[in-house]
Amino acid sequence: MVLAAGYLGFGALANGQFPLWAALLSTVSIFALPGQLAMLEMSIAGSVPVMIVITVSLTAARFLPMTVALLPMLRTVGRPAWQIYAAVHLLAMTGWAASMRRCPDLPLEQRLPWFVGFALTNWVACLVATAVGYELAESLPPLVRQGLVFIGPLYFVLILTGETRTRHGVVALACGAVAGPLIHVAAPQWSVLLGGLIGGTLAWGLLVGVKKRA
Amino acid sequence: MLELALLILGCALATYLWRGLGMLVSGRVRMDSEFFIWAGCVAYALIAGLAVRILLLPTGTLAATPLPERLVACAIALIVYFVFRRNLFVGIAAGFVALVTLVAIRSGF
């Protein structure tokens, strides 16, 4: 439900920049809020499509370790592989965290249905939230619209400060938070991609350096 | 219109790539290698950089709100979020109300 609040903000942000069908298509087909936000912002800044796709791909790299961690719990003998390939499309932060908590308590054959049920509900709720946010932004006074759009970045500031537990995560957040806006001043079209690469690599380098000295 | 649809589908493929790849390599590679640590750092920095940039230097609708109001509303949201034991919903609601109220006060309602 909280993820839906983020999508409310995304819908509101998309209004005036993207047609409604495009906002909805992105929720259906991408279903990853950071990637969608990056795509929207970069399109507005006038980035080259290839660069947008690369950047979105980088924001989605987190799904690889998430899928790898979740799959051994869901896989059962005799279940067709396509079912799992279809199910992982619905994998996103909220459903993943819930499944990692709940699945070990469930019998093996019930886990995939449970995951799909949970994730599908999320997916539909986010789709509805995208549409509602979009439509609200049109009909509400500018003041409330600004508040709705504000939800988008706020959602990530809160979830990142609150839920980041690893040392790598914290250092990378700090480096990215500084690098992103700085690079934006110099090169708006490049800021998302370069900010991530430079900030992330800097954080990684710092930690490698600390580890070596220790 | 076609270009926009292609862009979105391209981004969707680029996103699904990681989910599908996770399926393929599951159980075969170590996740704690330096490469994955680096990729994790880049992903964190990218999202943090984007979120902070939108707060500091917004485009579109949000650009009409003054910077101090955005920063104060963000600080209020963070405080409420942590006071309510990391309740994301309450935190976001507080940030929303704070921004709307602050901007309304400034414009003299």
Interface residues (C-beta under 8 A of the other chain):
Chain A: M1 V2 A5 A12 L13 G16 Q17 F18 P19 A22 L25 S26 S29 I30 F31 A32 P34 G35 Q36 L37 A38 M39 E41 S43 I44 A45 P49 I52 V53 I54 T55 V56 S57 L58 T59 A60 A61 R62 F63 L64 P65 M66 T67 V68 A69 L71 P72 R75 I84 Y85 V88 H89 L91 A137 P142 L143 V144 R145 Q146 G147 L148 V149 F150 I151 G152 P153 L154 Y155 F156 V157 L158 I159 L160 T161 G162 E163 T164 H168 G169 V171 A172 L173 A174 C175 G176 A177 A179 G180 P181 I183 H184 V185 S191 V192 L193 G195 G196 L197 I198 G199 G200 T201 L202 A203 W204 L207 V208
Chain B: M1 E3 L4 A5 L6 L7 I8 L9 G10 C11 A12 A14 T15 Y16 L17 W18 R19 G20 L21 G22 M23 V25 S26 G27 V29 M31 E34 F36 I37 W38 A39 G40 C41 V42 A43 Y44 A45 L46 I47 A48 G49 L50 A51 V52 R53 I54 L55 L56 L57 T59 G60 T61 L62 A64 T65 R70 A73 C74 A77 L78 Y81 F82 R86 L88 F89 G91 I92 G95 F96 V97 L99 V100 V103 A104 S107
